[in-house]
Amino acid sequence: MNTGTGNSNSNANSGDSGNGDIGDIGDISGVGDIVLEQPARGRLITADERELPVPAMLRYVAADPLAVHLDFPAEVSLDRTSVTWTFGRALLDDGLRSPSGGGDVHIWPCGENRTVLEFHSPFGLALLRFETAALRRFLLRTYAVVPEGQEDLDEAVDRGLTALFGSV
């Protein structure tokens, strides 16, 4: 889902050593406060099959453990505002192995070393290619903070409902 303009978040415990491991994420006792950010170099695949470099930031907020965010700076959007796409962490994980997704976001492997993310919006379609290793490293870091199956779903549902309907 395209969530519109992105927010700048602090890079708490980034832990990206750049060599493929997840690095040291430090003490995770206050896990809800952790925000992981990892720069990602994407390539926008154009209609004439050219590829243009696109900077992006992968972001994970432990307080919202089921979601990942992909932030794009204003200079790469059509309307010159920063854009954040938010989608399921499980979708990203599944898409690294096989074609996955529905609705606005689709993800699939493209050969052994690349992954394509396809975003649909009212303004059109964007295809972006990323290095699979970078996406996998990011996912491993998120699972080090909140392991798969350890997400507090009741709290996540409450936050989602509050975001949709406000506090009652």
KADAPE-V758131 format. One line per field, one symbol per residue. burial: # if it has 9 or more other ideal C-beta (glycine too) atoms within 8 Angstrom, else .. Layout:
# KADAPE-V758131
burial=???
This chain:
# KADAPE-V758131
burial=.#...#.......##.......#.#..#..#..#####.######.....#..#########..########....#....######.#.######...##..######....########.....######.#############....#....#..#..#......
